[in-house]
């Protein structure tokens, strides 16, 4: 084909359908110099060669421009460039500070934080690794020669001195000038181990030694809580960081786009972008329901559900960022101890538990009214699907602790009219319905009044929730209820020996009656020591699947009731859970079941019987 015959090339694009293969779109932050947005060609050519579609993002601090751009990219490449203004870190400039690029600083800090909140995969290069640290809670040294030997990552020699190496080469960019040691327990190590048949460098002491180029005098000296250091130079200067939250975020201090062996990093970014796009696509056509959140516990603090409120784990912004469609928001009632009154346990002045639950529901309805274009109260599965079609998020109502009835079946009927979909019979302490897992065996299981309540819940179409219940209460409820029961936020005792968790025998009995167990994210129910993370939650889910089958499991986070783990800390990170399920080769049908399909099957059955 004649290289000047562009019409022939256009004709070849239209010769088949579709015109082009759908590939991940990678946004690249543009540099700025001489009143122009600029970018070295090796960045976008590396993205293209790795199988992605490069798009340059100009340095604009307009949030509408940034957010609309992020809505159309699958991954983000933060490019290199000049220093950051230290004022953004609350510091005065060091005499060693180099030239800053004021046009880029604010746009890239905003871009990075907004992309992080949306779980978009990111790769930071040179200045880009510093951008990740600056934006996401780490710290950047203004000049590595000014680092103290006590700073993060610097290596002490035998005599206690710090021997720096040169980090600003004066040869061509394609020439490596020093080595980095990559931790074996890192994504970066596996990228080079798996992508190259003969990885460069030597493995020694659990590290891969890679030869890199170097053009910097600023460097990350503290990665912050969201990252861990995965590579260092011989003098201890940080050369790479990656997410410790199981997110696809990585930064390197060198310039892989200029090196012959740099392509694997770009291939990693494109692969992660493809995973992200698939998860987003899945969330667009399945319904995602979290079956238990306690956000009303923060109502006395004056939350703003329409803002990205740092006090709470569930709000409209976080739900949108995590592609979450719905949550069941409960009125939680603390169980008073002997000698205490209920009114002394709550922040609002009320005369009874029933009045308190009504007050919580009133406040939820006020929130929905304030955001009616984007939010709705749903009372049935059909309502949920209708809201999704209309582009609205949904809140369903639930009660946590049958104390709300105040001993009256009439109040149960009242709450049924308000639209509650389930009631958790008890909390941490026995009440007049049943004994709790943390109680004193007051009734020897479900009380006589509790039996009446369960039967009335069946007739009213309200699901019986036995999370928090003692074992005898659980089995009593299975015998009494004519409908399947649920455990809206419970985990597996076989993996974490806590009385709030279900034994395998309970789980099998629950499944045999058609019920469901929703794995919860309360750290103390997932593991007995150490920091709980999303992999712990997945381990509980997969154990439940092995015991009960895929048709009887789901997720009830307990967000804002102390639920939330590393990598799945709030509603914005729900997409991470789906990505982990996809990596484990769960089918889309099974993921829909886990994301609320099983729970809604029981809800439909219970509501149909009223």
C-alpha positions in Angstrom: 0.0 0.0 0.0 1.3 3.4 -0.9 2.1 5.3 2.3 0.4 8.4 1.0 -2.8 6.5 0.0 -4.7 7.2 3.2 -8.1 6.4 1.6 -6.9 2.8 1.2 -6.1 2.6 4.9 -9.5 4.0 5.7 -11.2 1.5 3.5 -9.3 -1.4 5.2 -10.8 -0.2 8.6 -14.3 -0.4 7.1 -13.7 -3.7 5.3 -14.9 -5.7 8.4 -17.1 -5.0 11.4 -16.4 -3.8 13.9 -13.9 -1.3 12.5 -11.4 -1.8 15.4 -10.6 -4.3 18.1 -11.8 -2.9 21.5 -8.6 -2.2 23.5 -8.0 -0.6 26.9 -7.7 3.1 26.8 -4.8 4.5 28.7 -4.8 8.1 29.7 -1.3 9.7 29.9 -0.7 12.8 31.9 0.8 15.4 29.6 4.0 17.4 30.4 3.9 21.2 30.1 6.6 23.5 28.7 6.8 26.7 26.7 3.0 27.2 26.9 2.3 23.8 25.3 1.2 20.3 26.5 4.0 18.0 25.5 4.8 14.3 25.8 7.8 12.2 24.9 6.9 9.8 22.1 8.2 6.7 24.0 5.3 7.0 26.4 2.5 6.7 23.9 4.4 4.3 21.6 5.0 2.0 24.6 1.4 2.0 25.5 0.4 1.2 21.9 3.0 -1.6 21.6 1.7 -3.1 24.9 -1.8 -3.4 23.4 -3.4 -0.2 24.7 -4.8 2.9 23.2 -2.9 6.0 24.4 -4.8 9.3 25.1 -3.0 12.3 26.3 -4.6 14.2 29.3 -3.7 17.9 29.3 -2.7 19.5 32.7 -6.1 21.0 33.6 -7.3 21.5 37.1 -10.9 21.8 36.1 -12.6 18.9 37.9 -15.4 18.5 35.3 -12.7 18.0 32.7 -10.8 15.5 34.8 -13.9 13.5 35.9 -15.3 13.3 32.3 -11.9 12.1 31.1 -11.6 9.4 33.8 -15.1 8.2 32.8 -13.6 7.2 29.5 -10.2 5.7 30.4 -9.4 2.2 31.7 -5.9 3.0 33.0 -3.7 5.9 33.9 0.0 6.6 33.2 1.5 9.4 35.2 4.5 10.7 33.2 7.8 12.2 34.3 8.8 15.8 34.5 10.0 18.6 36.8 9.8 18.8 40.6 6.7 19.3 42.8 6.2 22.6 44.6 6.8 21.6 48.3 4.0 23.9 49.4 1.6 21.1 48.4 3.2 19.0 51.1 3.0 21.9 53.6 6.8 22.5 53.4 9.1 25.4 52.6 11.5 24.9 49.6 14.9 23.4 50.2 17.9 25.2 48.6 18.4 22.0 46.6 14.9 22.2 45.1 15.0 22.1 41.3 12.7 23.7 38.8 9.0 23.1 39.6 6.2 22.8 37.1 3.4 24.8 38.6 1.1 24.1 35.6 1.1 20.3 36.3 1.1 20.0 40.1 -2.6 20.7 41.0 -4.0 18.9 37.9 -2.0 15.8 38.6 -2.8 15.6 42.3 -6.5 15.9 41.5 -6.3 13.5 38.7 -4.5 10.9 40.8 -6.8 11.1 43.8 -9.9 11.0 41.6 -8.6 8.0 39.7 -7.7 6.3 43.0 -11.2 6.7 44.3 -12.5 5.1 41.1 -10.1 2.1 41.4 -8.5 3.0 38.0 -5.2 1.1 37.5 -2.2 3.5 37.6 1.5 3.4 36.7 3.6 6.3 37.8 7.0 6.9 36.1 9.7 9.1 37.6 7.8 12.2 38.6 4.8 9.9 38.4 5.9 7.8 41.4 6.3 11.0 43.3 2.8 12.0 42.2 1.4 8.8 43.7 3.1 9.5 47.0 2.2 13.2 47.1 -1.5 12.6 46.3 -2.1 9.5 48.4 -0.5 10.0 51.8 3.2 9.5 51.3 6.1 11.9 51.3 8.6 13.1 48.7 12.1 14.3 49.7 12.9 17.6 48.0 16.4 16.4 47.3 17.8 12.9 48.0 21.2 14.3 49.0 19.5 16.0 52.0 18.0 12.7 53.3 19.0 11.6 56.8 20.2 8.1 57.3 17.2 7.5 59.5 14.8 8.3 56.8 12.7 5.5 55.2 14.7 3.1 53.1 18.2 4.5 53.4 20.8 1.9 54.1 23.3 2.1 56.9 26.8 0.8 56.1 29.1 -0.8 58.7 30.5 2.6 59.8 27.1 4.2 59.9 27.7 6.4 56.8 25.4 6.8 53.9 27.1 6.4 50.5 24.9 7.9 47.8 25.1 7.0 44.1 24.5 9.3 41.2 20.8 9.5 40.3 21.0 12.0 37.4 22.8 10.5 34.5 24.3 12.5 31.6 24.2 9.8 29.0 21.4 8.9 26.6 18.1 7.7 28.2 18.4 4.3 26.8 21.6 3.6 28.7 21.2 2.0 32.2 23.5 3.7 34.8 22.7 1.9 38.1 20.9 -1.1 39.5 17.9 -1.6 41.7 17.0 -4.5 43.9 13.4 -5.7 43.5 11.8 -7.6 46.3 10.8 -11.1 45.4 7.4 -10.7 47.2 6.2 -8.0 44.8 4.2 -7.5 41.6 7.2 -5.8 40.0 9.3 -9.0 40.5 6.7 -11.2 39.0 6.3 -8.8 36.0 9.9 -9.3 35.0 10.0 -12.9 36.0 7.0 -13.8 33.9 7.2 -11.4 31.0 10.8 -12.0 30.1 12.2 -15.4 29.3 15.6 -14.3 30.5 15.0 -11.6 33.1 17.9 -9.1 33.3 20.0 -8.9 36.4 20.8 -11.6 38.9 18.7 -13.0 41.7 20.4 -12.8 45.0 19.1 -12.6 48.6 15.5 -12.9 47.5 15.8 -9.9 45.1 16.0 -9.4 41.3 18.7 -6.9 40.4 17.7 -4.8 37.4 19.7 -2.2 35.6 17.8 1.1 35.1 18.3 4.7 34.0 18.0 7.6 36.4 17.0 11.2 36.0 15.9 12.7 39.4 17.0 14.3 42.6 13.6 14.2 44.3 12.4 10.8 45.5 9.8 9.1 47.7 11.1 8.8 51.2 7.9 7.5 52.8 5.4 5.6 50.8 2.6 6.1 53.3 0.1 3.6 54.5 -1.4 2.8 51.0 1.9 1.7 49.5 4.9 -0.4 50.2 8.4 -0.1 48.9 9.3 -2.9 46.4 12.6 -1.7 45.0 15.6 0.3 46.2 18.9 1.6 44.7 22.2 0.4 46.3 22.2 3.6 48.5 18.7 2.8 49.7 16.8 5.4 47.7 13.2 4.2 46.9 13.0 3.1 43.3 9.5 1.5 43.2 6.3 1.3 45.3 3.1 -0.7 44.8 -0.3 -0.7 46.5 -0.7 -2.7 49.7 -4.5 -2.5 49.3 -4.6 -5.1 46.4 -5.1 -2.4 43.9 -3.5 -2.1 40.5 -1.2 0.8 41.3 2.5 1.0 40.9 5.2 3.6 40.6 8.8 3.3 39.4 11.5 6.0 39.7 13.2 5.2 36.4 12.1 5.6 32.8 11.1 2.2 31.4 9.7 3.7 28.2 13.4 4.5 27.2 14.8 1.1 28.0 14.9 -2.0 25.8 13.4 -4.2 28.6 10.8 -1.6 29.8 7.8 -3.0 27.8 6.6 -5.5 30.5 5.5 -2.6 32.8 3.3 -1.1 30.1 1.9 -4.6 29.4 1.1 -4.9 33.0 -0.8 -1.6 33.0 -2.7 -2.6 29.9 -3.7 -6.0 31.4 -4.9 -4.3 34.6 -6.9 -1.8 32.6 -8.6 -4.6 30.7 -9.5 -6.3 34.0 -10.9 -3.0 35.3 -12.9 -2.4 32.1 -14.4 -5.9 32.4 -15.4 -5.4 36.0 -17.0 -2.0 35.2 -18.9 -3.6 32.3 -20.2 -6.4 34.5 -21.4 -3.9 37.1 -23.3 -2.0 34.4 -25.6 -5.0 33.8 -25.8 -6.8 37.1 -27.3 -5.5 40.3 -24.9 -5.0 43.2 -26.5 -5.1 46.7 -24.7 -4.8 50.0 -27.1 -6.4 52.5 -26.0 -4.6 55.7 -24.7 -1.1 56.5 -24.9 1.0 59.6 -24.5 4.5 58.2 -27.4 5.8 60.4 -25.1 5.4 63.4 -23.3 8.5 62.2 -26.5 10.6 61.8 -25.8 12.4 65.2 -22.5 13.7 63.7 -24.3 15.5 60.9 -23.2 13.6 57.9 -23.6 14.7 54.3 -24.7 11.8 52.1 -24.4 13.9 49.0 -20.8 14.8 49.7 -17.8 12.5 49.8 -18.0 12.5 53.6 -14.8 11.2 55.3 -16.8 10.3 58.4 -18.8 7.5 56.7 -18.0 4.6 54.4 -21.2 4.8 52.4 -22.4 7.9 50.5 -23.5 8.7 47.0 -20.0 9.5 45.7 -18.5 6.3 47.1 -21.4 4.2 45.8 -20.9 5.7 42.3 -17.1 5.2 42.4 -17.5 1.6 43.4 -20.3 0.9 41.0 -22.6 -0.1 43.8 -26.3 0.0 43.1 -27.9 -0.6 46.5 -27.5 -1.1 50.2 -29.7 -2.2 53.1 -29.4 0.5 55.6 -30.4 -0.5 59.1 -31.8 1.2 62.2 -29.4 -0.3 64.7 -30.5 -0.4 68.3 -28.0 -1.1 71.1 -29.1 -3.6 73.7 -29.1 -2.0 77.1 -27.3 -3.8 79.9 -29.1 -4.6 83.2 -29.9 -1.4 85.0 -29.5 0.8 81.9 -32.3 2.4 79.9 -32.4 2.4 76.1 -32.6 6.2 76.0 -29.3 6.5 77.8 -27.7 4.5 75.0 -28.6 6.7 72.0 -27.7 10.2 71.0 -31.2 11.4 70.1 -33.8 12.2 72.8 -36.5 9.5 72.4 -39.0 7.8 74.7 -38.8 4.3 73.3 -36.9 2.0 71.0 -39.8 2.1 68.5 -39.6 5.9 68.4 -35.8 5.7 67.8 -36.2 3.3 64.8 -38.8 5.6 63.3 -36.5 8.6 63.8 -33.8 6.8 61.9 -36.1 5.9 59.0 -37.4 9.5 58.9 -33.8 10.7 58.5 -33.1 8.2 55.7 -36.2 9.4 54.0 -35.0 13.0 54.3 -31.7 12.0 52.7 -33.5 10.4 49.8 -35.8 13.4 49.4 -32.8 15.7 49.2 -31.2 13.6 46.4 -34.3 12.2 44.7 -32.8 12.5 41.2 -30.0 10.0 42.2 -31.4 8.0 45.2 -34.5 6.1 46.0 -36.0 3.9 48.8 -36.7 0.5 47.4 -39.0 -2.0 49.1 -38.9 -4.9 46.6 -36.5 -6.5 44.2 -38.5 -5.0 41.4 -38.0 -1.6 42.9 -34.2 -2.2 42.9 -34.1 -3.2 39.2 -36.3 -0.2 38.3 -34.0 2.2 40.1 -31.0 0.7 38.2 -32.7 1.2 34.9 -33.4 4.8 35.8 -29.8 5.4 36.9 -30.6 5.8 40.6 -29.0 4.3 43.7 -31.3 2.4 46.2 -31.6 2.2 49.9 -33.6 -0.6 51.5 -34.7 -0.4 55.1 -33.9 -2.9 57.8 -33.9 -3.2 61.6 -31.0 -4.5 63.6 -32.3 -5.7 67.0 -36.0 -6.7 67.6 -35.8 -4.4 70.6 -37.4 -1.9 68.2 -40.7 -3.7 68.6 -40.8 -2.7 72.3 -42.7 -5.9 73.0 -45.6 -5.3 70.5 -46.6 -7.1 67.4 -48.5 -4.0 66.4 -45.1 -2.2 66.1 -43.9 -5.0 63.8 -46.9 -4.3 61.5 -46.1 -0.6 61.7 -42.5 -1.2 60.5 -43.8 -3.5 57.7 -45.8 -0.6 56.5 -42.7 1.6 56.5 -41.2 -1.0 54.1 -38.5 -2.8 56.1 -37.2 -5.9 54.3 -35.7 -7.7 57.2 -35.3 -7.6 61.0 -32.2 -8.9 62.8 -33.9 -10.5 65.8 -31.2 -9.5 68.4 -27.8 -7.8 68.8 -25.0 -8.2 71.4 -27.2 -9.3 74.3 -30.4 -11.3 74.9 -33.6 -9.4 74.3 -37.3 -10.4 74.6 -37.2 -12.3 71.3 -34.2 -14.6 71.6 -30.8 -15.3 73.0 -27.8 -13.6 71.4 -24.4 -15.2 70.5 -23.0 -12.8 73.1 -25.8 -13.3 75.6 -26.6 -15.2 78.8 -29.0 -17.9 77.5 -32.0 -16.1 79.0 -34.6 -18.1 77.1 -32.8 -21.2 76.0 -33.2 -20.0 72.4 -36.2 -18.2 70.9 -38.7 -16.9 73.4 -42.5 -17.4 73.2 -42.8 -13.8 72.1 -40.0 -14.4 69.6 -42.0 -17.3 68.1 -45.0 -15.0 67.6 -42.7 -12.4 66.0 -41.2 -14.9 63.5 -44.6 -16.2 62.4 -45.9 -12.6 62.0 -42.8 -11.7 60.0 -43.6 -14.6 57.7 -47.1 -13.3 57.2 -45.9 -9.7 56.6 -43.2 -10.6 54.1 -40.3 -9.6 56.3 -37.2 -11.7 56.2 -36.0 -13.2 59.5 -32.3 -12.3 60.0 -30.4 -14.4 62.5 -27.0 -12.7 62.5 -26.0 -12.1 66.1 -28.2 -14.9 67.3 -27.0 -17.8 69.6 -26.8 -21.2 68.0 -30.0 -22.5 69.8 -31.9 -19.4 68.7 -30.6 -19.9 65.1 -31.9 -23.5 65.0 -35.2 -22.6 66.7 -35.8 -19.9 64.0 -35.1 -22.5 61.3 -37.8 -24.7 62.8 -40.3 -22.0 63.4 -40.1 -20.0 60.2 -42.2 -21.2 57.3 -39.9 -19.2 55.0 -36.1 -19.3 54.4 -34.2 -17.2 56.9 -31.0 -15.1 56.3 -27.9 -14.1 58.1 -27.3 -10.6 56.7 -23.8 -10.2 58.0 -22.0 -13.3 59.3 -18.8 -15.2 58.5 -17.4 -18.7 59.0 -16.4 -20.0 62.4 -14.2 -22.7 60.9 -11.9 -19.9 59.7 -12.3 -17.5 62.7 -13.5 -19.0 66.0 -15.9 -16.3 67.1 -19.4 -17.0 68.5 -20.9 -14.5 66.0 -19.7 -16.6 63.1 -21.6 -19.6 61.8 -20.4 -23.2 62.1 -20.3 -25.4 59.1 -23.3 -27.3 60.5 -25.3 -24.1 60.8 -24.4 -23.1 57.3 -25.5 -26.5 55.9 -28.8 -26.3 57.8 -29.3 -22.8 56.5 -28.7 -23.8 52.9 -31.0 -26.9 53.3 -33.9 -24.5 54.1 -33.1 -22.2 51.1 -31.5 -19.5 53.2 -28.4 -17.3 52.6 -25.4 -16.2 54.5 -23.8 -12.9 53.7 -20.0 -12.7 54.5 -19.3 -9.6 56.6 -16.2 -7.4 56.7 -15.9 -6.9 60.4 -12.2 -7.6 60.9 -12.6 -9.5 64.1 -15.0 -12.0 62.4 -12.5 -12.6 59.6 -9.3 -13.3 61.4 -8.1 -13.5 65.1 -4.9 -11.5 64.7 -3.3 -9.1 62.3 -4.8 -6.7 59.8 -7.8 -8.2 57.9 -7.9 -7.7 54.1 -10.0 -8.4 51.1 -8.3 -11.8 50.7 -9.6 -12.8 54.1 -13.1 -11.9 53.1 -12.7 -14.0 49.9 -11.4 -16.9 51.9 -14.6 -16.8 54.0 -16.7 -16.5 50.9 -15.1 -19.4 49.2 -15.3 -21.6 52.4 -19.1 -20.7 52.5 -19.4 -21.7 48.8 -17.7 -25.0 49.5 -20.0 -25.8 52.4 -23.3 -24.3 51.2 -23.0 -24.0 47.4 -22.9 -20.9 45.3 -26.7 -20.3 45.6 -26.5 -19.4 49.3 -23.8 -16.8 49.8 -23.3 -13.1 49.4 -21.8 -10.0 51.0 -23.1 -7.9 53.9 -20.2 -5.5 54.6 -21.3 -3.9 58.0 -19.8 -0.6 56.7 -20.1 2.1 59.3 -20.7 -0.5 61.9 -16.9 -1.1 62.1 -16.9 -3.2 58.9 -14.3 -2.7 56.3 -10.9 -4.2 55.5 -7.8 -3.4 53.6 -8.7 -3.4 49.9 -12.4 -3.3 50.6 -12.7 -0.4 53.1 -15.8 1.4 51.8 -18.4 1.5 49.0 -15.9 3.0 46.6 -13.9 -0.2 46.7 -16.7 -2.6 45.9 -15.3 -2.9 42.4 -12.2 -4.5 43.8 -14.2 -7.4 45.2 -15.6 -8.1 41.7 -12.1 -7.9 40.2 -10.9 -10.5 42.7 -13.8 -12.7 41.8 -13.0 -12.4 38.1 -9.4 -13.3 38.8 -10.6 -16.4 40.5 -12.6 -17.3 37.4 -16.1 -17.0 38.9 -18.6 -16.8 36.1 -20.7 -13.6 35.6 -23.8 -15.6 36.6 -22.1 -16.6 39.9 -20.9 -13.1 40.5 -24.5 -11.8 40.1 -25.6 -14.4 42.7 -23.0 -13.3 45.2 -23.7 -9.6 44.6 -27.3 -9.9 45.8 -29.0 -12.3 43.5 -29.2 -15.0 46.1 -30.4 -12.6 48.8 -33.1 -11.2 46.4 -34.3 -14.7 45.6 -35.1 -15.2 49.3 -36.6 -11.7 49.6 -38.9 -12.4 46.6 -40.0 -15.7 48.1 -40.7 -14.2 51.5 -42.5 -11.2 50.1 -44.6 -13.4 47.8 -46.0 -15.3 50.8 -47.5 -12.3 52.6 
